[in-house]
Amino acid sequence: EGVQPQEYTVVKMEVLPPFPTKLGPLEGKKVFLGAATLRPETMYGQTNAWVLPDGEYGAFEINETDVFIITERAALNLAYQNFSRFPQKPSCLVELSGYDLIGLRLKSPLSFNEVIYALPMLTILTDKGTGIVTSVPSDAPDDYMALQDLKVKLAFREKYGVKDEWVMPFDIVPIINIPEFGDRAAEKVCLDLKIKSQNEKEKLAEAKRLTYLRGFTEGTMLVGELAGRKVQEAKPLIGAKLIETGEAIMYSE
Ligand code: A2H
């Protein structure tokens, strides 16, 4: 953990009915996967959500109506930031594993894909953010490689019970142009560095460093209300709009 607090936007990815049996007790509530992101301006390009198969999650009451599926650690932090039905006390309705979440149908704010699915990612850390990540393969090297792994490795899909139709129809959505990297920066950098899988940590760290540096300072939005504006200008405006509309909350740790 760093010394500086990290400010995340937690995007509310709505779980669409029908709920699987495990989520039965949540019937009648508004249920969301709470995805922690540092890049709210990229939400147009979402293709799926990521969960850690062996991760421990819970369905926590955020208020009278809304339930967030996140780690217990994040629920405790949120409870101290006024996001719990009961002050400073997480209220868990169901304990869940990542396996229970794979295949959930989701509707996520700003996404051009109207329905997306929860899929397995093996490199999610449970001591950071909410343990749920939203996937933007155009601009996040980790997301691009994890989605590639699922697309090209049938054995990987089978191991986690991932159906082809949750993965195959979802292509990169170009949302940001970066002068040196084009409009699919994560893909270009992963190809340039010859990254083979989501487990190549060092190469992926380098890929992230490269895309960041240029993306934030020189990137231009290609889509949405702020098309044509710099990423730097769009990021706080889009983040604020998601909060105003109730489609996201701020979370710090
Ligand atoms: B970012 P930092 Cl387009 N485990 O969101 C692993 N990764 C996690 C995580 C966890 N528990 N919680 C959040 N993250 C990811 C968008 C994005 C992100 C883009 C480009 C880069 C990028 C879409 N995925 O992050 O260590 C989330 O992915 C690159 C680091 O707190 C979150 O923002 O700095 C970011 O990592 C937070 O990482």
py3Dmol code that shows the C-alpha trace and the ligand (Angstrom):
import py3Dmol

protein = """\
ATOM      1  CA  GLU A   1       0.000   0.000   0.000  1.00  0.00           C
ATOM      2  CA  GLY A   2       1.264   3.459  -0.897  1.00  0.00           C
ATOM      3  CA  VAL A   3       1.440   6.398   1.472  1.00  0.00           C
ATOM      4  CA  GLN A   4      -0.856   8.487  -0.689  1.00  0.00           C
ATOM      5  CA  PRO A   5      -4.515   7.501  -0.682  1.00  0.00           C
ATOM      6  CA  GLN A   6      -5.698   6.076  -4.008  1.00  0.00           C
ATOM      7  CA  GLU A   7      -8.993   7.495  -5.304  1.00  0.00           C
ATOM      8  CA  TYR A   8     -11.024   5.041  -7.353  1.00  0.00           C
ATOM      9  CA  THR A   9     -14.239   5.459  -9.264  1.00  0.00           C
ATOM     10  CA  VAL A  10     -16.376   2.421  -8.450  1.00  0.00           C
ATOM     11  CA  VAL A  11     -18.554   1.793 -11.486  1.00  0.00           C
ATOM     12  CA  LYS A  12     -21.908   0.099 -10.863  1.00  0.00           C
ATOM     13  CA  MET A  13     -22.144  -2.827 -13.295  1.00  0.00           C
ATOM     14  CA  GLU A  14     -25.784  -3.926 -12.942  1.00  0.00           C
ATOM     15  CA  VAL A  15     -26.405  -7.669 -12.700  1.00  0.00           C
ATOM     16  CA  LEU A  16     -29.245  -8.502 -15.112  1.00  0.00           C
ATOM     17  CA  PRO A  17     -31.892 -11.149 -14.400  1.00  0.00           C
ATOM     18  CA  PRO A  18     -32.382 -14.060 -14.337  1.00  0.00           C
ATOM     19  CA  PHE A  19     -30.120 -14.427 -11.273  1.00  0.00           C
ATOM     20  CA  PRO A  20     -28.331 -17.757 -10.820  1.00  0.00           C
ATOM     21  CA  THR A  21     -29.439 -19.860  -7.808  1.00  0.00           C
ATOM     22  CA  LYS A  22     -26.597 -18.607  -5.620  1.00  0.00           C
ATOM     23  CA  LEU A  23     -27.904 -15.035  -5.998  1.00  0.00           C
ATOM     24  CA  GLY A  24     -31.490 -16.087  -5.162  1.00  0.00           C
ATOM     25  CA  PRO A  25     -31.508 -14.283  -1.787  1.00  0.00           C
ATOM     26  CA  LEU A  26     -30.837 -11.004  -3.662  1.00  0.00           C
ATOM     27  CA  GLU A  27     -34.059 -11.195  -5.705  1.00  0.00           C
ATOM     28  CA  GLY A  28     -35.849  -7.818  -5.607  1.00  0.00           C
ATOM     29  CA  LYS A  29     -32.662  -5.835  -4.886  1.00  0.00           C
ATOM     30  CA  LYS A  30     -30.604  -3.832  -7.345  1.00  0.00           C
ATOM     31  CA  VAL A  31     -27.404  -5.843  -7.563  1.00  0.00           C
ATOM     32  CA  PHE A  32     -24.143  -4.509  -9.014  1.00  0.00           C
ATOM     33  CA  LEU A  33     -20.590  -5.695  -9.463  1.00  0.00           C
ATOM     34  CA  GLY A  34     -18.628  -2.726  -8.073  1.00  0.00           C
ATOM     35  CA  ALA A  35     -15.631  -2.263 -10.399  1.00  0.00           C
ATOM     36  CA  ALA A  36     -12.774  -0.026  -9.200  1.00  0.00           C
ATOM     37  CA  THR A  37     -11.148   2.029 -11.972  1.00  0.00           C
ATOM     38  CA  LEU A  38      -8.700   4.907 -12.298  1.00  0.00           C
ATOM     39  CA  ARG A  39      -9.890   5.599 -15.862  1.00  0.00           C
ATOM     40  CA  PRO A  40     -13.609   6.529 -15.906  1.00  0.00           C
ATOM     41  CA  GLU A  41     -13.232   8.117 -19.371  1.00  0.00           C
ATOM     42  CA  THR A  42     -12.562   4.645 -20.835  1.00  0.00           C
ATOM     43  CA  MET A  43     -15.937   3.163 -19.807  1.00  0.00           C
ATOM     44  CA  TYR A  44     -17.257   3.450 -23.400  1.00  0.00           C
ATOM     45  CA  GLY A  45     -14.928   0.601 -24.370  1.00  0.00           C
ATOM     46  CA  GLN A  46     -15.986  -2.022 -21.795  1.00  0.00           C
ATOM     47  CA  THR A  47     -16.204  -5.580 -23.142  1.00  0.00           C
ATOM     48  CA  ASN A  48     -16.611  -7.590 -19.892  1.00  0.00           C
ATOM     49  CA  ALA A  49     -15.946  -7.585 -16.143  1.00  0.00           C
ATOM     50  CA  TRP A  50     -13.072  -9.461 -14.480  1.00  0.00           C
ATOM     51  CA  VAL A  51     -13.347 -11.561 -11.307  1.00  0.00           C
ATOM     52  CA  LEU A  52     -10.770 -13.737  -9.542  1.00  0.00           C
ATOM     53  CA  PRO A  53     -12.105 -17.328  -9.688  1.00  0.00           C
ATOM     54  CA  ASP A  54     -10.686 -18.287  -6.267  1.00  0.00           C
ATOM     55  CA  GLY A  55     -11.442 -14.853  -4.800  1.00  0.00           C
ATOM     56  CA  GLU A  56     -13.818 -14.446  -1.863  1.00  0.00           C
ATOM     57  CA  TYR A  57     -16.567 -11.893  -2.423  1.00  0.00           C
ATOM     58  CA  GLY A  58     -19.778 -10.928  -0.709  1.00  0.00           C
ATOM     59  CA  ALA A  59     -23.043  -9.192  -1.632  1.00  0.00           C
ATOM     60  CA  PHE A  60     -23.106  -6.126   0.613  1.00  0.00           C
ATOM     61  CA  GLU A  61     -26.027  -3.767   1.262  1.00  0.00           C
ATOM     62  CA  ILE A  62     -24.882  -0.269   0.326  1.00  0.00           C
ATOM     63  CA  ASN A  63     -28.246   1.303   1.206  1.00  0.00           C
ATOM     64  CA  GLU A  64     -31.936   0.232   1.357  1.00  0.00           C
ATOM     65  CA  THR A  65     -32.036  -0.858  -2.289  1.00  0.00           C
ATOM     66  CA  ASP A  66     -28.532  -1.326  -3.707  1.00  0.00           C
ATOM     67  CA  VAL A  67     -26.242  -4.304  -3.220  1.00  0.00           C
ATOM     68  CA  PHE A  68     -22.574  -4.327  -4.305  1.00  0.00           C
ATOM     69  CA  ILE A  69     -20.672  -7.541  -4.955  1.00  0.00           C
ATOM     70  CA  ILE A  70     -17.096  -6.759  -3.810  1.00  0.00           C
ATOM     71  CA  THR A  71     -14.464  -8.070  -1.373  1.00  0.00           C
ATOM     72  CA  GLU A  72     -15.177  -7.848   2.349  1.00  0.00           C
ATOM     73  CA  ARG A  73     -12.139  -5.615   2.709  1.00  0.00           C
ATOM     74  CA  ALA A  74     -13.608  -3.080   0.256  1.00  0.00           C
ATOM     75  CA  ALA A  75     -17.036  -3.336   1.944  1.00  0.00           C
ATOM     76  CA  LEU A  76     -15.451  -2.437   5.287  1.00  0.00           C
ATOM     77  CA  ASN A  77     -13.649   0.565   3.777  1.00  0.00           C
ATOM     78  CA  LEU A  78     -16.857   1.657   2.042  1.00  0.00           C
ATOM     79  CA  ALA A  79     -18.813   1.335   5.302  1.00  0.00           C
ATOM     80  CA  TYR A  80     -16.417   3.888   6.815  1.00  0.00           C
ATOM     81  CA  GLN A  81     -16.995   6.135   3.789  1.00  0.00           C
ATOM     82  CA  ASN A  82     -20.778   6.152   4.344  1.00  0.00           C
ATOM     83  CA  PHE A  83     -21.594   3.455   1.821  1.00  0.00           C
ATOM     84  CA  SER A  84     -23.311   0.844   3.920  1.00  0.00           C
ATOM     85  CA  ARG A  85     -26.921   0.258   4.968  1.00  0.00           C
ATOM     86  CA  PHE A  86     -25.696   0.376   8.585  1.00  0.00           C
ATOM     87  CA  PRO A  87     -23.123   3.000   9.640  1.00  0.00           C
ATOM     88  CA  GLN A  88     -19.541   1.636   9.739  1.00  0.00           C
ATOM     89  CA  LYS A  89     -20.822  -1.929   9.567  1.00  0.00           C
ATOM     90  CA  PRO A  90     -20.780  -4.011   6.373  1.00  0.00           C
ATOM     91  CA  SER A  91     -23.987  -6.002   5.873  1.00  0.00           C
ATOM     92  CA  CYS A  92     -23.361  -9.150   3.844  1.00  0.00           C
ATOM     93  CA  LEU A  93     -26.430 -10.891   2.378  1.00  0.00           C
ATOM     94  CA  VAL A  94     -24.584 -13.760   0.610  1.00  0.00           C
ATOM     95  CA  GLU A  95     -20.998 -14.977   0.531  1.00  0.00           C
ATOM     96  CA  LEU A  96     -19.797 -15.721  -2.988  1.00  0.00           C
ATOM     97  CA  SER A  97     -16.686 -16.978  -4.736  1.00  0.00           C
ATOM     98  CA  GLY A  98     -15.384 -15.715  -8.067  1.00  0.00           C
ATOM     99  CA  TYR A  99     -16.641 -18.960  -9.622  1.00  0.00           C
ATOM    100  CA  ASP A 100     -20.204 -17.978  -8.661  1.00  0.00           C
ATOM    101  CA  LEU A 101     -19.814 -14.734 -10.619  1.00  0.00           C
ATOM    102  CA  ILE A 102     -18.390 -16.066 -13.911  1.00  0.00           C
ATOM    103  CA  GLY A 103     -21.044 -15.721 -16.618  1.00  0.00           C
ATOM    104  CA  LEU A 104     -23.170 -13.077 -14.874  1.00  0.00           C
ATOM    105  CA  ARG A 105     -24.894 -10.817 -17.443  1.00  0.00           C
ATOM    106  CA  LEU A 106     -24.145  -7.170 -16.831  1.00  0.00           C
ATOM    107  CA  LYS A 107     -25.221  -3.729 -17.988  1.00  0.00           C
ATOM    108  CA  SER A 108     -22.501  -1.170 -17.352  1.00  0.00           C
ATOM    109  CA  PRO A 109     -22.591   2.655 -17.596  1.00  0.00           C
ATOM    110  CA  LEU A 110     -21.461   4.230 -20.913  1.00  0.00           C
ATOM    111  CA  SER A 111     -20.530   0.870 -22.465  1.00  0.00           C
ATOM    112  CA  PHE A 112     -21.342   0.577 -26.180  1.00  0.00           C
ATOM    113  CA  ASN A 113     -21.878  -3.150 -25.570  1.00  0.00           C
ATOM    114  CA  GLU A 114     -25.328  -3.255 -23.955  1.00  0.00           C
ATOM    115  CA  VAL A 115     -24.824  -6.629 -22.289  1.00  0.00           C
ATOM    116  CA  ILE A 116     -21.416  -7.895 -21.149  1.00  0.00           C
ATOM    117  CA  TYR A 117     -20.324 -10.864 -19.022  1.00  0.00           C
ATOM    118  CA  ALA A 118     -18.204 -11.516 -15.940  1.00  0.00           C
ATOM    119  CA  LEU A 119     -15.100 -13.505 -16.881  1.00  0.00           C
ATOM    120  CA  PRO A 120     -12.080 -14.946 -15.007  1.00  0.00           C
ATOM    121  CA  MET A 121      -8.789 -13.035 -14.631  1.00  0.00           C
ATOM    122  CA  LEU A 122      -6.010 -14.752 -12.668  1.00  0.00           C
ATOM    123  CA  THR A 123      -3.938 -11.675 -11.779  1.00  0.00           C
ATOM    124  CA  ILE A 124      -6.565  -9.740  -9.789  1.00  0.00           C
ATOM    125  CA  LEU A 125      -5.281  -8.680  -6.371  1.00  0.00           C
ATOM    126  CA  THR A 126      -7.763  -9.012  -3.510  1.00  0.00           C
ATOM    127  CA  ASP A 127      -6.021  -6.350  -1.422  1.00  0.00           C
ATOM    128  CA  LYS A 128      -6.576  -3.574  -3.953  1.00  0.00           C
ATOM    129  CA  GLY A 129      -9.759  -1.779  -5.009  1.00  0.00           C
ATOM    130  CA  THR A 130     -12.894  -3.918  -4.823  1.00  0.00           C
ATOM    131  CA  GLY A 131     -11.494  -7.138  -6.333  1.00  0.00           C
ATOM    132  CA  ILE A 132     -13.730  -6.515  -9.370  1.00  0.00           C
ATOM    133  CA  VAL A 133     -12.209  -4.913 -12.481  1.00  0.00           C
ATOM    134  CA  THR A 134     -13.963  -3.685 -15.596  1.00  0.00           C
ATOM    135  CA  SER A 135     -12.282  -4.655 -18.852  1.00  0.00           C
ATOM    136  CA  VAL A 136     -11.271  -2.113 -21.489  1.00  0.00           C
ATOM    137  CA  PRO A 137      -9.014  -4.032 -23.899  1.00  0.00           C
ATOM    138  CA  SER A 138      -8.459  -1.011 -26.183  1.00  0.00           C
ATOM    139  CA  ASP A 139      -6.516   0.848 -23.492  1.00  0.00           C
ATOM    140  CA  ALA A 140      -5.550  -1.533 -20.671  1.00  0.00           C
ATOM    141  CA  PRO A 141      -2.773  -4.040 -21.491  1.00  0.00           C
ATOM    142  CA  ASP A 142      -3.870  -6.388 -18.658  1.00  0.00           C
ATOM    143  CA  ASP A 143      -7.416  -6.451 -20.030  1.00  0.00           C
ATOM    144  CA  TYR A 144      -6.265  -6.970 -23.619  1.00  0.00           C
ATOM    145  CA  MET A 145      -4.044  -9.947 -22.689  1.00  0.00           C
ATOM    146  CA  ALA A 146      -6.604 -11.577 -20.389  1.00  0.00           C
ATOM    147  CA  LEU A 147      -9.289 -11.347 -23.092  1.00  0.00           C
ATOM    148  CA  GLN A 148      -6.814 -12.705 -25.695  1.00  0.00           C
ATOM    149  CA  ASP A 149      -6.019 -15.630 -23.376  1.00  0.00           C
ATOM    150  CA  LEU A 150      -9.712 -16.529 -23.221  1.00  0.00           C
ATOM    151  CA  LYS A 151     -10.242 -16.083 -26.972  1.00  0.00           C
ATOM    152  CA  VAL A 152      -7.299 -18.206 -28.155  1.00  0.00           C
ATOM    153  CA  LYS A 153      -7.154 -20.838 -25.409  1.00  0.00           C
ATOM    154  CA  LEU A 154     -10.120 -23.221 -25.543  1.00  0.00           C
ATOM    155  CA  ALA A 155      -8.732 -25.190 -22.564  1.00  0.00           C
ATOM    156  CA  PHE A 156      -8.742 -21.979 -20.499  1.00  0.00           C
ATOM    157  CA  ARG A 157     -12.383 -21.267 -21.374  1.00  0.00           C
ATOM    158  CA  GLU A 158     -13.325 -24.866 -20.565  1.00  0.00           C
ATOM    159  CA  LYS A 159     -11.474 -24.882 -17.262  1.00  0.00           C
ATOM    160  CA  TYR A 160     -13.594 -21.977 -16.015  1.00  0.00           C
ATOM    161  CA  GLY A 161     -16.861 -22.902 -17.733  1.00  0.00           C
ATOM    162  CA  VAL A 162     -16.743 -19.840 -19.978  1.00  0.00           C
ATOM    163  CA  LYS A 163     -19.124 -20.064 -22.937  1.00  0.00           C
ATOM    164  CA  ASP A 164     -17.902 -18.908 -26.349  1.00  0.00           C
ATOM    165  CA  GLU A 165     -20.729 -16.407 -26.636  1.00  0.00           C
ATOM    166  CA  TRP A 166     -19.538 -14.561 -23.505  1.00  0.00           C
ATOM    167  CA  VAL A 167     -16.167 -13.864 -25.150  1.00  0.00           C
ATOM    168  CA  MET A 168     -16.033 -14.242 -28.923  1.00  0.00           C
ATOM    169  CA  PRO A 169     -18.484 -11.481 -29.982  1.00  0.00           C
ATOM    170  CA  PHE A 170     -16.562  -8.874 -27.975  1.00  0.00           C
ATOM    171  CA  ASP A 171     -13.940  -7.064 -30.008  1.00  0.00           C
ATOM    172  CA  ILE A 172     -11.841  -4.059 -29.100  1.00  0.00           C
ATOM    173  CA  VAL A 173     -13.871  -0.832 -29.192  1.00  0.00           C
ATOM    174  CA  PRO A 174     -11.632   2.100 -30.249  1.00  0.00           C
ATOM    175  CA  ILE A 175     -12.309   4.990 -27.854  1.00  0.00           C
ATOM    176  CA  ILE A 176      -9.055   6.982 -27.551  1.00  0.00           C
ATOM    177  CA  ASN A 177      -6.390   7.952 -30.109  1.00  0.00           C
ATOM    178  CA  ILE A 178      -2.775   8.217 -29.029  1.00  0.00           C
ATOM    179  CA  PRO A 179      -0.450   9.722 -31.665  1.00  0.00           C
ATOM    180  CA  GLU A 180       2.285   7.023 -31.589  1.00  0.00           C
ATOM    181  CA  PHE A 181      -0.025   4.112 -30.775  1.00  0.00           C
ATOM    182  CA  GLY A 182      -3.224   4.638 -32.760  1.00  0.00           C
ATOM    183  CA  ASP A 183      -6.697   3.836 -31.460  1.00  0.00           C
ATOM    184  CA  ARG A 184      -6.000   0.374 -29.962  1.00  0.00           C
ATOM    185  CA  ALA A 185      -3.021   1.346 -27.845  1.00  0.00           C
ATOM    186  CA  ALA A 186      -3.043  -1.688 -25.528  1.00  0.00           C
ATOM    187  CA  GLU A 187      -3.098  -4.145 -28.422  1.00  0.00           C
ATOM    188  CA  LYS A 188      -0.281  -2.336 -30.254  1.00  0.00           C
ATOM    189  CA  VAL A 189       1.986  -2.182 -27.217  1.00  0.00           C
ATOM    190  CA  CYS A 190       1.321  -5.859 -26.287  1.00  0.00           C
ATOM    191  CA  LEU A 191       2.150  -6.911 -29.872  1.00  0.00           C
ATOM    192  CA  ASP A 192       5.279  -4.696 -29.990  1.00  0.00           C
ATOM    193  CA  LEU A 193       6.537  -6.204 -26.717  1.00  0.00           C
ATOM    194  CA  LYS A 194       5.554  -9.731 -27.905  1.00  0.00           C
ATOM    195  CA  ILE A 195       3.548 -10.428 -24.754  1.00  0.00           C
ATOM    196  CA  LYS A 196       2.149 -13.984 -24.812  1.00  0.00           C
ATOM    197  CA  SER A 197      -0.179 -14.135 -21.798  1.00  0.00           C
ATOM    198  CA  GLN A 198      -1.704 -12.274 -18.863  1.00  0.00           C
ATOM    199  CA  ASN A 199       0.967 -13.812 -16.606  1.00  0.00           C
ATOM    200  CA  GLU A 200       3.945 -11.930 -18.110  1.00  0.00           C
ATOM    201  CA  LYS A 201       4.021  -9.456 -15.239  1.00  0.00           C
ATOM    202  CA  GLU A 202       7.205  -7.560 -16.081  1.00  0.00           C
ATOM    203  CA  LYS A 203       6.402  -7.031 -19.739  1.00  0.00           C
ATOM    204  CA  LEU A 204       2.860  -5.993 -18.832  1.00  0.00           C
ATOM    205  CA  ALA A 205       4.196  -3.462 -16.332  1.00  0.00           C
ATOM    206  CA  GLU A 206       6.276  -1.969 -19.151  1.00  0.00           C
ATOM    207  CA  ALA A 207       3.243  -2.007 -21.486  1.00  0.00           C
ATOM    208  CA  LYS A 208       1.184  -0.167 -18.863  1.00  0.00           C
ATOM    209  CA  ARG A 209       3.927   2.400 -18.326  1.00  0.00           C
ATOM    210  CA  LEU A 210       4.144   3.117 -22.064  1.00  0.00           C
ATOM    211  CA  THR A 211       0.389   3.419 -22.680  1.00  0.00           C
ATOM    212  CA  TYR A 212      -0.129   5.625 -19.595  1.00  0.00           C
ATOM    213  CA  LEU A 213       2.546   8.123 -20.209  1.00  0.00           C
ATOM    214  CA  ARG A 214       1.327   8.881 -23.720  1.00  0.00           C
ATOM    215  CA  GLY A 215      -2.366   8.155 -23.192  1.00  0.00           C
ATOM    216  CA  PHE A 216      -2.901  10.659 -20.434  1.00  0.00           C
ATOM    217  CA  THR A 217      -0.854  13.527 -21.874  1.00  0.00           C
ATOM    218  CA  GLU A 218      -1.475  13.079 -25.617  1.00  0.00           C
ATOM    219  CA  GLY A 219      -4.596  10.920 -25.904  1.00  0.00           C
ATOM    220  CA  THR A 220      -7.748  12.303 -27.527  1.00  0.00           C
ATOM    221  CA  MET A 221     -11.285  11.020 -26.988  1.00  0.00           C
ATOM    222  CA  LEU A 222     -12.810   9.489 -30.147  1.00  0.00           C
ATOM    223  CA  VAL A 223     -16.305   8.868 -28.745  1.00  0.00           C
ATOM    224  CA  GLY A 224     -18.945  10.159 -26.354  1.00  0.00           C
ATOM    225  CA  GLU A 225     -19.987  13.669 -25.395  1.00  0.00           C
ATOM    226  CA  LEU A 226     -16.362  14.766 -25.163  1.00  0.00           C
ATOM    227  CA  ALA A 227     -15.162  13.357 -28.496  1.00  0.00           C
ATOM    228  CA  GLY A 228     -12.270  15.498 -29.757  1.00  0.00           C
ATOM    229  CA  ARG A 229     -11.188  16.579 -26.259  1.00  0.00           C
ATOM    230  CA  LYS A 230      -7.971  15.546 -24.539  1.00  0.00           C
ATOM    231  CA  VAL A 231      -8.120  12.526 -22.198  1.00  0.00           C
ATOM    232  CA  GLN A 232      -6.710  14.769 -19.471  1.00  0.00           C
ATOM    233  CA  GLU A 233      -9.744  17.097 -19.727  1.00  0.00           C
ATOM    234  CA  ALA A 234     -12.309  14.352 -20.260  1.00  0.00           C
ATOM    235  CA  LYS A 235     -11.297  12.157 -17.299  1.00  0.00           C
ATOM    236  CA  PRO A 236     -12.535  14.390 -14.440  1.00  0.00           C
ATOM    237  CA  LEU A 237     -15.632  15.495 -16.358  1.00  0.00           C
ATOM    238  CA  ILE A 238     -16.761  11.970 -17.194  1.00  0.00           C
ATOM    239  CA  GLY A 239     -15.924  10.790 -13.665  1.00  0.00           C
ATOM    240  CA  ALA A 240     -18.053  13.589 -12.165  1.00  0.00           C
ATOM    241  CA  LYS A 241     -20.955  12.856 -14.510  1.00  0.00           C
ATOM    242  CA  LEU A 242     -21.020   9.170 -13.504  1.00  0.00           C
ATOM    243  CA  ILE A 243     -21.199  10.207  -9.853  1.00  0.00           C
ATOM    244  CA  GLU A 244     -23.965  12.770 -10.492  1.00  0.00           C
ATOM    245  CA  THR A 245     -26.125  10.261 -12.350  1.00  0.00           C
ATOM    246  CA  GLY A 246     -25.679   7.668  -9.589  1.00  0.00           C
ATOM    247  CA  GLU A 247     -23.880   5.273 -11.925  1.00  0.00           C
ATOM    248  CA  ALA A 248     -20.682   5.288  -9.845  1.00  0.00           C
ATOM    249  CA  ILE A 249     -19.345   6.277  -6.429  1.00  0.00           C
ATOM    250  CA  MET A 250     -15.948   7.531  -5.284  1.00  0.00           C
ATOM    251  CA  TYR A 251     -13.912   5.241  -3.069  1.00  0.00           C
ATOM    252  CA  SER A 252     -10.514   5.855  -1.509  1.00  0.00           C
ATOM    253  CA  GLU A 253      -8.074   3.533   0.217  1.00  0.00           C
TER     254      GLU A 253
END
"""
ligand_1 = """\
38
A2H
B -8.001 0.362 -14.634
P -3.540 0.783 -9.245
Cl -8.433 1.527 -19.559
N -6.301 -6.142 -9.199
O -9.355 0.596 -15.134
C -5.741 -5.860 -10.394
N -6.038 -4.759 -11.125
C -6.937 -3.908 -10.613
C -7.571 -4.125 -9.373
C -7.227 -5.309 -8.647
N -7.790 -5.604 -7.477
N -8.450 -3.137 -9.127
C -8.350 -2.300 -10.171
N -7.452 -2.753 -11.085
C -7.041 -2.168 -12.381
C -9.397 0.732 -16.579
C -7.970 0.914 -16.957
C -7.135 0.688 -15.869
C -7.438 1.276 -18.188
C -6.066 1.389 -18.323
C -5.231 1.131 -17.232
C -5.768 0.776 -15.988
C -10.015 -0.506 -17.200
N -9.502 -1.726 -16.691
O -5.010 0.504 -14.891
O -2.572 -0.283 -8.917
C -8.033 -1.180 -12.910
O -7.870 -1.049 -14.298
C -3.635 0.183 -15.071
C -2.922 0.029 -13.734
O -4.468 1.137 -8.114
C -7.610 0.170 -12.331
O -7.794 1.110 -13.410
O -2.857 1.949 -9.871
C -6.146 -0.035 -12.005
O -5.856 -1.438 -12.142
C -5.787 0.401 -10.598
O -4.433 0.093 -10.387
"""
view = py3Dmol.view(width=600, height=400)
view.addModel(protein, "pdb")
view.setStyle({"model": 0}, {"cartoon": {"style": "trace"}})
view.addModel(ligand_1, "xyz")
view.setStyle({"model": 1}, {"stick": {}})
view.zoomTo()
view.show()
